[in-house]
Amino acid sequence: MISSSEEIIEQSQSSLAFHIQIQAKLEASELDQQTWCDIVSEIYVRETAERTRQTEILSQLEEHVSDKWNSVAEYLQTRQN
């Protein structure tokens, strides 16, 4: 009976040690994944800001070209009359 209990205690201690190692590996993996997610999120934020800035520049350029086109069209119309 005592040897059976000792075996159960040894198995339980071995199992505990194994699960502690697994937990440590999973915690390290979680930290690595969190770091990766933080990096990807930062890249996304920067690229989104850059796309927004580029879109604003293109909108301003489009407005400028449209204004110039209208001015040229008006000028040509006055020259034809």
C-alpha positions as CSV (number, residue, x, y, z in Angstrom):
1,M,0.0,0.0,0.0
2,I,2.8,2.4,0.9
3,S,4.8,1.6,-2.2
4,S,1.6,2.2,-4.3
5,S,1.2,5.6,-2.7
6,E,4.9,6.4,-3.2
7,E,4.5,5.5,-6.9
8,I,1.4,7.7,-7.2
9,I,3.3,10.6,-5.5
10,E,6.3,10.1,-7.8
11,Q,4.1,10.0,-10.9
12,S,2.3,13.1,-9.7
13,Q,5.5,15.0,-9.1
14,S,6.8,14.0,-12.5
15,S,3.5,15.0,-14.1
16,L,3.7,18.3,-12.2
17,A,7.2,19.0,-13.4
18,F,6.2,18.2,-17.0
19,H,3.2,20.5,-16.9
20,I,5.3,23.3,-15.3
21,Q,7.7,23.0,-18.2
22,I,4.9,23.1,-20.7
23,Q,3.3,26.1,-19.0
24,A,6.7,28.0,-19.2
25,K,7.0,27.2,-22.9
26,L,3.4,28.3,-23.5
27,E,4.0,31.6,-21.6
28,A,7.1,32.3,-23.6
29,S,5.3,31.5,-26.8
30,E,2.4,33.8,-25.8
31,L,4.9,36.6,-25.1
32,D,6.5,36.0,-28.5
33,Q,3.1,36.1,-30.2
34,Q,2.1,39.3,-28.3
35,T,5.4,41.0,-29.3
36,W,4.7,39.9,-33.0
37,C,1.1,41.2,-32.8
38,D,2.4,44.5,-31.3
39,I,4.9,44.9,-34.2
40,V,2.3,44.0,-36.8
41,S,-0.2,46.4,-35.3
42,E,2.3,49.3,-35.3
43,I,3.2,48.6,-38.9
44,Y,-0.6,48.6,-39.8
45,V,-1.1,51.9,-38.0
46,R,1.9,53.5,-39.7
47,E,0.9,52.2,-43.2
48,T,-2.7,53.3,-42.7
49,A,-1.6,56.8,-41.7
50,E,0.7,56.9,-44.8
51,R,-2.2,55.8,-47.1
52,T,-4.4,58.4,-45.5
53,R,-1.7,61.1,-46.1
54,Q,-1.3,59.9,-49.7
55,T,-5.0,59.9,-50.3
56,E,-5.2,63.5,-49.1
57,I,-2.4,64.5,-51.4
58,L,-4.0,62.8,-54.3
59,S,-7.4,64.5,-53.5
60,Q,-5.6,67.9,-53.4
61,L,-3.9,67.2,-56.7
62,E,-7.1,66.1,-58.3
63,E,-8.8,69.3,-57.1
64,H,-5.9,71.4,-58.4
65,V,-5.9,69.7,-61.8
66,S,-9.7,70.0,-62.0
67,D,-9.4,73.7,-61.3
68,K,-6.7,74.2,-63.9
69,W,-8.6,72.2,-66.4
70,N,-11.7,74.4,-65.8
71,S,-9.6,77.5,-66.2
72,V,-8.1,76.2,-69.5
73,A,-11.6,75.3,-70.7
74,E,-12.9,78.8,-69.9
75,Y,-9.9,80.4,-71.5
76,L,-10.3,78.4,-74.7
77,Q,-14.0,79.1,-74.7
78,T,-13.3,82.9,-74.5
79,R,-10.7,82.6,-77.3
80,Q,-13.2,80.9,-79.6
81,N,-15.8,83.6,-79.1
